[in-house]
């Protein structure tokens, strides 16, 4: 069964899988499920997840991949296809992805392609996945020449979010996920942005009800944007990529090692704020307000120095051209007119303006790392 709808059912609850059987029934899903873990999520959540599902009468096939970005590959997918074929999995089954962005993307890619499409349910375990990658149906694997270049639009039937899973994450992962959370404030909701500024420390400390509310509002904003522009035909969905053109260039420059996606997005948003101001769309006060919020992120100084400041602006610019957000070999930028209002700039941007924006962000982070 191919999922073509632009809508998913999103549930934020603890414990979210306690009523999985009933939820699957409401969505017409059989209790025959391939459960995809990575090494980390299997160790942390396997007994809880499998025990809960077995108690509710599920027939399960467990499969596991290494907990690393390289698992998003044809090689990993091919191995998992084989395990599913040997176990007799057919299109009456579905797939439950338990993990962060790697598991969610790989699981969605496999579900979209196996038997020409079986249903997928996302159960994200990281803040980044809960607020971004698990929602919206964009699933992909990587190629050595670029990240997420090969994939599908395959909407999950459900996104089951349990904020209690976040208690297992190191601080670095929390701040990486928080990048996507504040992105939604920047691009779509000024009131949410101001709320995030007010409660930033409580959210990053995983204090309730603040963390659940941040996750819920982020998920709803993304779901609303996706529903209105599922296949990126109007430019609205592209606004979700605020900071990402720069971020994917950073990831490519680093060889997809040593920098988390959320960390790259944090740096990328600083570049995008600077470019928005340099091109005359965002005033200086609003740019500074955005940078002040980014300054509250606890990015490792070594990461900033090694993965960003150690490279010339033109090297980052060159690596940005591997990003899938370019069109006809031209970079596409999401910019801000004001906080809470983003747009996709369709016209060409002069190289010098982009390089100057990168340099401005470099100056900002250089000052931070010296404090």
N, C-alpha and C positions, 0 to 999 in steps of 0.2 A: 504494500500500500504506500503510494507516494503522497507525502504531505504537501499540498499546494496552497493551503490557506495561509493568509498573512497573519493569522491570529494563533496564539498559543494560550493555554490556561496557565497562569502563573500563581503559585501558592507560596507564601512566606509563612512558615510555621515551624514549631518545635514540639515533638519530633515529626518531621514532615512525612516520613514513610509509614507512620503508624496506621494510616488508612489507605495505603497504596492499592490494595485490592479493590476497594470501593471506587477509588478514583479511576483506576484502569477500566473498571466496568462502565463507568459513566462516559468514558471516552472511546468505548468500543474496542478496547485493547485486550487481547488474550493474556492470561497469566502464564505466558511462555516468553521468558525474557533472557536475552544475552546481557550479562552484567559486565561492563568494562571498567576495570580499575587500572591505575598505575601502581608501581611498587609501593609508593607512599600511602595512597588511599586504601590499598588492600590491607596494609599493615594496621592502619588507624581505624578503618571503618568496616572491614570485611565482616567480622562477626556480627556487628550490629545490623548491617544491611541485609546480609544473607539470612540471619536468624529471623529478622522481622518479616522478610518476604516469604520464607518457607512456612512460617506460622500461618500465613494467609493463603497457602495453597499454590504458590508459584512453582512452576517448573523452570529451573535455572541452568544456564551455562555460564560459568565464570571464565573470563579471559583477562589477562594482565599484560601490560606493556611497561617498559622501563620509564621511569619518571624523568624524562628529558625531552627537549624540543625535537631531537632527532627521531623520536617516535612518530612524529607527523610526517610519514614518508610512505611511498609506494611499497617499500620492503616490509614495513610493519603491517600495512593494510593487507598485503598479499598473504602474510602468515596468518592473520586473523580470519581472513576469508576461508583459508584451509581448515582451521579449527571449527568454524561454523558449519562448513559443508560436511566434514566428518561426523559432526554431532547431529546431523539431520535437521539443521535449522532451515526453515523455509519461510515464505512470505507471511505465514500466519503468526510468526514471532515478531518481537520488537526488541529494541536495544535500549538499555538503561546505562547512561554514562555517568560514573561516579568520580568526579575529579575536577581539576582546573581546566584551563584553556586547552592544554594538549589533549587530554582525554575527551573533552567536549567536542573539539574540532575533529579529532580522529574518529571518535564514535559516530558523530554526525555524518562524516564522509563515508564511513563504511555503511551506515544505515541508508544513506541516499543512493548508494551504488549496488548493494547486495540485493540480488533478485530484482533489480531495477527500482529498488526503494522499499524499505520496511520502516515502520514508525520508530521514532526515537524519542526518548524521554531524557531530559537533562536534569541531573542532580548535582549542581555545582558545589564545590567545597572550598573555593577561594573567593575572596571579595571581588577580585577582578572578574571571575567567571559569573558570580552571582549578579553582578551589575552590568555586565557587558557581553562577554563571549557566548554565554549560554542562551542568550535571548536574541531572537531575530533571524535564526535559520541560515546564517552564513557559515558554512563548514568547509574546511579546506585542509590540504597538506602542503608542505613546503617543497621547494625546488632549490638546488644549490645556488641558482641565480636570483632567488627572491623568496620571500615568505608569503604563504597563503595564496600562491598564484594559481593553484589547481584545486577546484572545488565546486560546490553546488549551493543553490538556495534550497534548503530542506528544513522546513519549520518543525520544531519539536511539537509533539502533541501536548506535552506538559513540561513546565519548568518547575521543579520541586526544590524550594530553597529553605534550608535549615541553618539559620545564623549560628546555631551552637557549634557547627562544624568549624567555625572560624577560630575557636579557642585553641586549636592545634597549630595555628600558623605562627611563624616567627614575625617579629615586628616589620621586617623588610617587606614581607608579602602583604601585610595590612596596608602599608603606605603605597605599595605598588597598585593595589586595588583602589585605593582612595583617589588615585589620579583619574580613573574613569568616573568616580562619583562626582568630583568637582567639575568634570567636563560637562556633565548634564546641566549644572547650574550655569556655567559659562555660556552654553549654546542655547538653552531653552527656558530657563526658569530663574529669574532674578530673585524671587522670594526664597527659593530653595538654596541659591547661592549664599544669600545672607544668613539663612539658617545654618548652613554648613560652616560659615565663618564663625558663628556664635558657638557652635557645639563641636568644633573640629576635634578638640582634645578628647571629649567624651566618646565621639565616634571611633577614633583611632585606638582608644582604650577598650573598645568593644562593650561599652556600657549600654545597658538596656534602659529605656526603649529606643535609645538614639541610634544604635547600630541597625536594628531592624527597620526603623523608619527611614534611615538613609538608603538601605538596600531596597526597600519597597518603593520609595519615590524614584530612585534611579531606574529600577526595572520598569516602572510604569511609563516613565518618560521615553525610554528606548522602545518599549512595545508600541507606544502611540506613534512614534516616528516611523517605525517599521511598517505598521498597518497602513499608514498614509502613503508610503513610498517603498513598497516591498522590494522591487527590483531596481531601485535607484534610477528612476526615469525622470523625476522632477528636480532632483538636486537636494531634496529635503533630507533623505537618508544620508547623503554624503556629509551633512553637517556633523554627524556622529564621529567623523574623522578629524575633528579639531585637534591639531597638534600631531596627527599621525603621519603626515607626509614627512615631516622632520624626524619623527620617531622611527619610522621604518628605515630611513636613511642611516640613523644611528645604529640600529640593530644590524643592518647590512655591513656597516663600517666595522662593527665589532665581530663580524663573522657569526652573529647570533649566539655569542658566548659572553658571559660575564656581566650582562645587563638584562634585567627583567623588562618585560614589555611595559609595565606600568611606570617604571623608572624612565624609560625612553619617552613615554608619553608626557611625563612630568616636564622633562627638558623640552620636548617638542612643543608643549603648550606655551612655555616661556618664549620660544622662538616665534610662535604664531601670534602671541600678544604683541611682540615687538614689531612684527610685520604688519599687523592690523593698524598699529599706530603710525608706522613709517609711511604707509600708503594713504594715510589721512582718514581712515574710517573710525578709529578708536582714539578718544582723547587721552592726553597724558595721565590725567588723574585716574581714569578707569584702567589704563594699562598698569599703573603702579599698584592699584588696588589688587589686580589679578596677580601681579608678581609678589605682592606681600603675602597672599594666600599660599602661593607655591613655595615661598620661603619657609613655611611652617613644615614642609615635608622633610623627613629625616633621610636624605639620600646619603649613602656612604661617600665620604670625601674622596676615597681612593677611586671609586667608580666614576665620580664626576671628573676627577683629574685625568684618569686613564682613558675613559671611553668618550669624553667630550672635549675637555680643555686641551688634551694632548694633541688633538688633530686640528689642522687648519680648517677654516670655514669652507674653503673650496673643496676639500676632500669630502666633507659631509654633503655638500651640495651635489657633488658628482654621484655619491651613493644614493641620493634621493631619487635618481632617475630609474632605479630598479623597482620603485614602488608601484604597486598596481593601481594607485590612484591617479597616475598620469594618463593622459588621453592624447593619442596622436603624437607621442613623444614630448608632450608638454605637461609640466607639473600642474596639478590642481590644488589650490589652497582653500581651506576653510578659514574664514576670518570673522572677526567680531565687529559689528557696528557699535554695540554697547554690550555690557554684561547682560546675558540672557537672550541675546539676539545674534545668531550666527548666520552666515550665508556662504554659499559656494561661489568663489570668484571665477567667472568664466573667461575673463580676458587674460592675456599674457601678463606676467609679472617680469619686470626687468631683472636680470641676474644680479645686478648690483644691489637692488633693494633686498633681495633674499639674503645675500652675503652680509649686508649690513645688519639685518635682523638677527642673523646667527651671531655676529660679533657682539651685538648688544646683549643677547642672552649669555654669551660667554663671559662678558664683563659682569653681569649679574651673578652668575654662579661662581666666578672667580672671587668676588667679594665675599660671598657666603662661606666658601671653604676656608677663608682666612680668619673667620670669626672665632 
